[in-house]
Amino acid sequence: MSGLRVVPTWRHGRERLYVCLGDGRNIAWYDREAARVNLLSEDRREDVLDALGPFLTGPVAVGPPPVPTPAELARLSLHPDDDLAPNRPGEALLVALDREPGAPHRLRPDPRRRALEAEQTVGQALDRLDGAGWHTLHSVPLPGGDRVHHLVIGPAGLFAVHALYARKQRVLVADPMVTLGRREPQPLLRRVRADADRASHALTAEVHPVLALVGPAGLRLTAPPREIRVVTDTDLTNLSRLGGVLKPADVEALHAMARDRRTWART
């Protein structure tokens, strides 16, 4: 008997099987998704493979853990309170509604709930890009109480996406004004551009502004808006089809910088 035991865990949505000594110390782990067994010591290679035998699902690479990239080192050194990656779509609104739910019998729906629905719908669409080399951060706080609804980082660049609830309403865009149904026009495109400019300043990289309309009955643009994309929530996955301008290492480095709350204090 080797005296080793296997302990399954989940890290960042990925399953890992740790191989532990009797005193609880880890000496290896099996990353099933990467098909790799990482050994902290070659001395127990055979014992580790014997212990993992029932769990291995096919051929695996075996060796020491890969050297972490600068982006991985930055993530590992990041305090959990400063890490924005776990934010849910609409995180700031979820917290606000939890603290102050509002009157239960209001004649009109709480506008925060419609805004939350918009951010959640857009966020879910963007999260589906993750498997294509993209990262999305939600509810990125800016000084003064503003925030970037969604920051998307991928091969095609960086995008600050503002979600707008437009369910069953016709939308007219006359830069910088946006009109929902019969409401008064609002200069919303100015804010979307300003959020992207602040993100560009914080990350020292170009960030493109995007207005994402959720569920509109129709969209009319009087002219192509200046340097801004206006899309519906169902079109967001098209970002993955844009031409690549960033290498994978650049994407990871920018994501590591953007997920750090302290990065945004200087905007």
BABADREN-677243 format. One record per residue: x, y, z of N, C-alpha, C in turn. Coordinates in steps of 0.1 Angstrom, whole numbers, padded with zeros to 4 digits, always signed. Example, Ala and Ser with C-alpha at 12.3 -4.5 7.8 and 13.67 -1.06 7.14 Angstrom:
# BABADREN-677243
+0132-0057+0078+0123-0045+0078+0132-0033+0078
+0128-0022+0071+0137-0011+0071+0129+0000+0079
This chain:
# BABADREN-677243
+0008-0012+0000+0000+0000+0000+0009+0012+0000
+0006+0022-0008+0014+0034-0010+0011+0044+0001
-0001+0043+0007-0005+0053+0017-0010+0066+0012
-0012+0067-0002-0016+0079-0008-0031+0079-0010
-0038+0090-0009-0052+0091-0012-0055+0102-0022
-0066+0101-0029-0070+0110-0040-0081+0118-0035
-0080+0132-0036-0090+0141-0032-0095+0149-0043
-0107+0148-0048-0112+0156-0059-0116+0170-0054
-0113+0180-0062-0116+0194-0060-0120+0201-0073
-0125+0213-0072-0128+0221-0083-0121+0235-0082
-0114+0239-0092-0107+0252-0092-0110+0259-0105
-0117+0271-0104-0120+0279-0115-0128+0271-0125
-0137+0263-0120-0146+0256-0129-0140+0243-0135
-0128+0239-0131-0121+0227-0137-0119+0217-0125
-0121+0205-0128-0119+0194-0118-0104+0191-0117
-0099+0190-0105-0086+0185-0102-0087+0174-0092
-0078+0164-0094-0077+0153-0084-0064+0154-0078
-0063+0157-0065-0051+0159-0058-0047+0146-0051
-0034+0142-0052-0028+0130-0046-0021+0135-0033
-0026+0130-0022-0021+0135-0009-0014+0124-0001
-0004+0128+0007+0002+0119+0017-0007+0117+0029
-0003+0108+0038-0011+0106+0050-0013+0118+0059
-0003+0128+0058-0004+0140+0067-0011+0151+0059
-0017+0148+0047-0025+0158+0040-0017+0166+0030
-0004+0165+0029+0004+0172+0019+0001+0167+0005
+0000+0177-0004-0002+0173-0018+0012+0170-0024
+0012+0159-0032+0025+0156-0040+0022+0155-0055
+0010+0156-0059+0007+0156-0073-0008+0160-0075
-0011+0163-0088-0026+0165-0091-0028+0162-0105
-0040+0157-0108-0044+0153-0121-0054+0163-0127
-0051+0170-0137-0060+0179-0144-0066+0171-0156
-0079+0167-0154-0085+0159-0163-0087+0166-0177
-0091+0179-0176-0093+0186-0189-0080+0187-0197
-0069+0189-0190-0056+0191-0197-0049+0177-0200
-0055+0166-0194-0050+0153-0196-0035+0153-0191
-0033+0158-0179-0019+0159-0174-0019+0156-0159
-0009+0148-0155-0006+0146-0141+0007+0154-0138
+0005+0163-0128+0016+0172-0124+0022+0166-0111
+0035+0163-0112+0042+0158-0100+0051+0168-0094
+0050+0169-0080+0059+0178-0073+0072+0171-0070
+0072+0158-0071+0084+0150-0068+0084+0138-0077
+0095+0135-0084+0096+0123-0093+0097+0110-0084
+0101+0112-0071+0103+0100-0063+0091+0091-0062
+0079+0097-0062+0067+0089-0060+0059+0087-0073
+0065+0088-0085+0058+0088-0098+0049+0075-0099
+0055+0063-0096+0048+0051-0098+0036+0050-0088
+0039+0054-0076+0028+0054-0065+0017+0063-0069
+0020+0075-0074+0010+0085-0078+0001+0079-0090
+0008+0073-0100+0000+0068-0111-0008+0056-0107
-0003+0048-0097-0011+0037-0092-0024+0042-0085
-0022+0053-0077-0033+0058-0069-0044+0064-0079
-0039+0071-0090-0048+0077-0099-0054+0068-0109
-0048+0056-0110-0053+0046-0120-0068+0045-0122
-0076+0044-0112-0090+0042-0114-0097+0055-0120
-0090+0066-0119-0096+0079-0123-0091+0084-0137
-0080+0078-0142-0075+0083-0155-0085+0078-0166
-0088+0088-0175-0097+0085-0186-0091+0083-0199
-0078+0082-0200-0071+0081-0213-0056+0084-0211
-0049+0085-0222-0035+0088-0221-0033+0101-0214
-0022+0102-0206-0019+0115-0199-0005+0118-0200
-0001+0131-0200+0012+0136-0199+0016+0136-0184
+0028+0132-0181+0032+0132-0167+0045+0140-0165
+0046+0148-0156+0058+0156-0154+0056+0167-0143
+0066+0175-0141+0065+0186-0132+0055+0196-0137
+0049+0204-0127+0039+0214-0132+0046+0224-0141
+0038+0229-0151+0043+0239-0160+0047+0252-0153
+0057+0259-0158+0061+0272-0152+0050+0282-0154
+0045+0288-0144+0034+0298-0146+0038+0310-0154
+0029+0315-0163+0031+0327-0171+0031+0339-0162
+0036+0350-0166+0034+0363-0158+0019+0366-0155
+0010+0363-0164-0004+0365-0161-0009+0356-0150
-0005+0343-0150-0009+0334-0140-0003+0338-0126
+0010+0343-0126+0016+0347-0114+0008+0359-0108
+0004+0368-0117-0004+0380-0112-0017+0376-0106
-0024+0366-0113-0036+0361-0107-0034+0354-0094
-0024+0346-0092-0021+0339-0080-0018+0348-0068
-0012+0360-0072-0009+0370-0061-0020+0379-0058
-0031+0378-0065-0042+0388-0063-0051+0384-0051
-0053+0393-0043-0062+0391-0031-0076+0389-0036
-0084+0379-0030-0097+0376-0034-0106+0388-0035
-0105+0398-0025-0113+0410-0025-0111+0419-0037
-0099+0418-0043-0095+0426-0054-0098+0419-0068
-0102+0407-0068-0104+0400-0080-0118+0401-0085
-0119+0407-0097-0132+0410-0103-0138+0398-0111
-0129+0388-0114-0133+0377-0123-0146+0370-0118
-0148+0368-0104-0160+0361-0100-0173+0369-0101
-0172+0382-0105-0184+0390-0106-0194+0383-0115
-0207+0383-0111-0218+0378-0119-0222+0390-0128
-0229+0387-0140-0235+0397-0148-0245+0405-0139
-0244+0418-0139-0252+0426-0131-0249+0426-0116
-0236+0423-0113-0232+0421-0099-0236+0434-0090
-0233+0446-0095-0236+0458-0087-0251+0459-0085
-0260+0456-0095-0274+0457-0093-0279+0446-0084
-0273+0434-0084-0277+0423-0075-0275+0427-0061
-0263+0433-0058-0260+0438-0045-0270+0449-0040
-0272+0459-0049-0281+0470-0046-0295+0465-0043
-0300+0456-0051-0314+0450-0049-0315+0442-0036
-0304+0435-0033-0303+0427-0020-0304+0437-0008
-0297+0448-0009-0296+0457+0002-0309+0465+0003
-0315+0469-0008-0327+0477-0008-0337+0472-0019
-0345+0461-0016-0353+0455-0026-0364+0464-0032
-0368+0475-0025-0378+0484-0030-0392+0479-0026
-0402+0487-0028-0415+0484-0023-0421+0472-0031
-0427+0462-0025-0432+0451-0032-0444+0453-0041
-0452+0464-0038-0464+0466-0045-0464+0479-0054
-0453+0482-0060-0452+0494-0068-0460+0492-0080
-0466+0503-0085-0474+0503-0097-0466+0501-0109
-0454+0506-0109-0445+0504-0120-0433+0495-0116
-0428+0487-0126-0417+0478-0122-0405+0486-0118
-0397+0481-0109-0385+0487-0105-0375+0487-0117
-0371+0499-0122-0362+0500-0134-0349+0492-0132
-0345+0491-0119-0333+0483-0117-0334+0469-0121
-0346+0463-0120-0348+0449-0123-0347+0447-0139
-0353+0457-0146-0351+0456-0160-0337+0458-0165
-0330+0467-0158-0315+0469-0161-0308+0456-0158
-0311+0449-0147-0305+0437-0143-0308+0426-0153
-0320+0425-0158-0323+0415-0169-0315+0418-0181
-0313+0430-0184-0305+0433-0196-0290+0429-0194
-0284+0432-0183-0270+0429-0180-0269+0413-0179
-0278+0407-0174-0277+0392-0173-0278+0386-0187
-0287+0391-0195-0289+0385-0208-0276+0387-0217
-0271+0399-0216-0259+0402-0224-0247+0395-0218
-0246+0394-0205-0235+0387-0198-0235+0372-0202
-0247+0366-0202-0247+0352-0206-0243+0350-0220
-0246+0359-0229-0242+0358-0243-0227+0359-0244
-0221+0368-0237-0207+0370-0237-0199+0359-0231
-0205+0353-0220-0198+0342-0214-0196+0330-0223
-0205+0329-0233-0204+0318-0242-0192+0319-0251
-0186+0330-0251-0173+0332-0259-0161+0326-0253
-0162+0323-0240-0150+0319-0232-0142+0308-0238
-0149+0298-0244-0142+0287-0250-0134+0290-0263
-0136+0302-0268-0130+0306-0280-0118+0316-0278
-0112+0315-0266-0101+0324-0263-0104+0337-0258
-0117+0339-0253-0121+0352-0248-0123+0352-0233
-0122+0364-0227-0126+0365-0213-0135+0377-0211
-0145+0376-0202-0154+0386-0200-0155+0389-0185
-0153+0402-0181-0155+0407-0168-0167+0415-0167
-0175+0412-0156-0188+0419-0155-0188+0429-0144
-0195+0440-0145-0197+0450-0135-0184+0455-0130
-0176+0461-0139-0163+0466-0135-0164+0480-0129
-0161+0482-0117-0163+0495-0110-0154+0505-0115
-0159+0517-0117-0151+0529-0120-0153+0539-0108
-0143+0547-0106-0144+0558-0095-0156+0567-0098
-0163+0571-0087-0174+0579-0089-0188+0572-0090
-0187+0559-0089-0200+0551-0089-0204+0546-0102
-0196+0550-0113-0199+0544-0126-0193+0530-0127
-0197+0523-0138-0191+0510-0140-0192+0506-0155
-0183+0498-0159-0184+0492-0173-0193+0479-0171
-0204+0478-0178-0213+0466-0176-0206+0453-0179
-0198+0453-0190-0191+0441-0194-0178+0445-0201
-0167+0440-0197-0155+0442-0205-0151+0429-0211
-0149+0429-0224-0147+0417-0232-0132+0418-0238
-0124+0407-0235-0111+0407-0240-0108+0394-0248
-0104+0396-0260-0102+0384-0269-0093+0387-0280
-0092+0377-0289-0083+0379-0301-0086+0391-0309
-0099+0396-0310-0102+0407-0318-0100+0421-0311
-0096+0420-0298-0093+0433-0291-0102+0433-0278
-0103+0446-0273-0111+0448-0261-0123+0456-0264
-0134+0453-0257-0147+0459-0259-0154+0462-0246
-0158+0475-0244-0166+0478-0233-0181+0478-0237
-0189+0469-0232-0202+0466-0236-0212+0472-0226
-0221+0481-0231-0232+0486-0222-0245+0480-0226
-0252+0473-0216-0264+0466-0219-0276+0476-0217
-0286+0476-0226-0297+0484-0225-0310+0476-0227
-0319+0477-0217-0332+0470-0218-0341+0477-0228
-0345+0469-0239-0353+0475-0249-0364+0466-0254
-0368+0457-0244-0378+0446-0248-0390+0452-0254
-0393+0447-0267-0405+0450-0274-0406+0465-0278
-0395+0472-0278-0396+0486-0281-0388+0489-0294
-0392+0499-0301-0384+0504-0313-0374+0513-0308
-0362+0512-0313-0350+0520-0309-0346+0528-0321
-0344+0541-0318-0339+0550-0328-0325+0556-0323
-0315+0554-0331-0302+0559-0327-0298+0571-0337
-0296+0583-0331-0292+0594-0338-0280+0600-0330
-0269+0595-0333-0257+0598-0325-0256+0613-0321
-0255+0616-0307-0253+0606-0296-0266+0602-0289
-0278+0605-0295-0290+0603-0288-0296+0589-0291
-0302+0583-0281-0309+0570-0282-0323+0571-0277
-0332+0568-0285-0347+0569-0282-0353+0555-0281
-0359+0552-0269-0366+0540-0267-0381+0542-0268
-0388+0537-0278-0402+0539-0280-0406+0553-0280
-0415+0557-0271-0419+0571-0271-0413+0579-0260
-0402+0574-0254-0395+0581-0243-0387+0593-0249
-0383+0601-0240-0374+0612-0244-0360+0607-0248
-0354+0612-0259-0341+0607-0263-0331+0611-0252
-0321+0602-0251-0310+0604-0241-0297+0602-0248
-0287+0611-0244-0274+0610-0251-0265+0598-0246
-0271+0586-0247-0264+0575-0241-0251+0571-0248
-0249+0574-0261-0237+0570-0267-0225+0578-0261
-0227+0590-0256-0217+0597-0249-0211+0589-0237
-0221+0584-0230-0216+0576-0218-0209+0563-0222
-0214+0556-0232-0208+0544-0236-0194+0547-0241
-0192+0558-0249-0178+0561-0253-0170+0565-0241
-0175+0573-0232-0167+0577-0220-0163+0565-0212
-0171+0555-0210-0167+0543-0203-0156+0536-0210
-0157+0535-0223-0146+0528-0231-0133+0536-0230
-0134+0550-0230-0122+0558-0229-0115+0556-0216
-0123+0555-0205-0118+0553-0192-0111+0539-0191
-0117+0529-0197-0111+0516-0197-0098+0516-0205
-0098+0523-0216-0085+0525-0224-0074+0531-0215
-0078+0541-0208-0068+0548-0199-0062+0538-0188
-0072+0531-0182-0067+0522-0171-0058+0510-0176
-0061+0505-0188-0054+0493-0193-0043+0497-0203
-0042+0510-0206-0032+0515-0216-0033+0507-0229
-0046+0504-0234-0048+0497-0246-0062+0502-0251
-0063+0501-0264-0076+0506-0271-0088+0497-0267
-0098+0503-0262-0110+0496-0258-0122+0502-0267
-0129+0493-0274-0139+0497-0283-0153+0498-0276
-0161+0508-0278-0174+0509-0271-0184+0501-0279
-0193+0495-0272-0204+0487-0278-0217+0489-0270
-0228+0493-0277-0241+0493-0271-0249+0481-0275
-0253+0473-0265-0260+0460-0267-0275+0462-0263
-0284+0462-0273-0298+0463-0270-0304+0449-0268
-0312+0448-0257-0318+0435-0254-0332+0435-0258
-0335+0426-0267-0349+0424-0271-0357+0435-0278
-0350+0443-0286-0358+0454-0293-0367+0449-0303
-0378+0457-0305-0388+0453-0316-0382+0458-0330
-0373+0467-0330-0367+0472-0342-0356+0482-0339
-0347+0484-0348-0336+0493-0346-0334+0501-0359
-0333+0514-0357-0331+0523-0369-0319+0533-0365
-0310+0533-0374-0298+0543-0372-0299+0553-0383
-0299+0566-0379-0300+0577-0389-0287+0577-0397
-0276+0573-0390-0263+0572-0397-0254+0563-0389
-0244+0557-0395-0235+0549-0387-0229+0557-0375
-0230+0553-0363-0224+0560-0352-0209+0560-0353
-0203+0571-0347-0189+0573-0348-0182+0564-0338
-0174+0555-0343-0165+0546-0335-0172+0538-0324
-0184+0534-0327-0191+0526-0317-0200+0516-0324
-0201+0504-0319-0210+0494-0324-0223+0494-0317
-0234+0493-0324-0247+0492-0318-0253+0478-0323
-0255+0469-0314-0259+0456-0317-0270+0451-0308
-0277+0440-0312-0286+0434-0303-0280+0422-0296
-0286+0418-0285-0280+0408-0277-0277+0395-0284
-0285+0392-0295-0284+0380-0302-0272+0381-0312
-0267+0393-0314-0255+0394-0323-0242+0394-0316
-0242+0394-0303-0229+0396-0296-0219+0385-0299
-0223+0373-0302-0213+0362-0305-0206+0365-0318
-0210+0375-0326-0203+0378-0338-0190+0385-0335
-0188+0389-0322-0174+0395-0319-0163+0385-0321
-0167+0372-0319-0157+0361-0321-0152+0360-0336
-0160+0365-0345-0157+0364-0359-0149+0375-0364
-0146+0385-0356-0138+0397-0360-0123+0392-0362
-0116+0399-0370-0102+0396-0372-0094+0397-0359
-0084+0388-0358-0075+0388-0346-0065+0399-0346
-0064+0406-0335-0053+0416-0334-0044+0413-0321
-0049+0405-0312-0041+0402-0300-0037+0387-0300
-0025+0385-0296-0020+0371-0294-0025+0366-0281
-0026+0352-0279-0031+0347-0267-0024+0352-0254
-0011+0354-0255-0004+0359-0243-0008+0373-0240
-0011+0381-0250-0016+0395-0248-0030+0395-0241
-0038+0386-0246-0052+0384-0240-0051+0381-0225
-0042+0371-0222-0041+0367-0208-0035+0378-0200
-0025+0385-0205-0019+0396-0197-0029+0407-0194
-0037+0411-0205-0047+0422-0203-0058+0417-0193
-0062+0405-0194-0072+0400-0185-0067+0400-0171
-0055+0396-0169-0049+0396-0155-0049+0410-0150
-0046+0420-0158-0046+0434-0154-0060+0439-0151
-0069+0436-0160-0083+0441-0159-0090+0435-0147
-0087+0423-0143-0095+0416-0132-0091+0422-0118
-0080+0429-0118-0075+0435-0105-0082+0448-0103
-0090+0449-0092-0098+0461-0089-0090+0473-0088
-0077+0472-0083-0069+0483-0082-0065+0490-0095
-0066+0482-0106-0063+0488-0119-0072+0500-0122
-0085+0499-0117-0095+0508-0121-0095+0521-0112
-0087+0521-0102-0087+0532-0093-0081+0544-0099
-0073+0542-0110-0066+0553-0116-0074+0559-0128
-0087+0556-0130-0095+0561-0141-0103+0573-0136
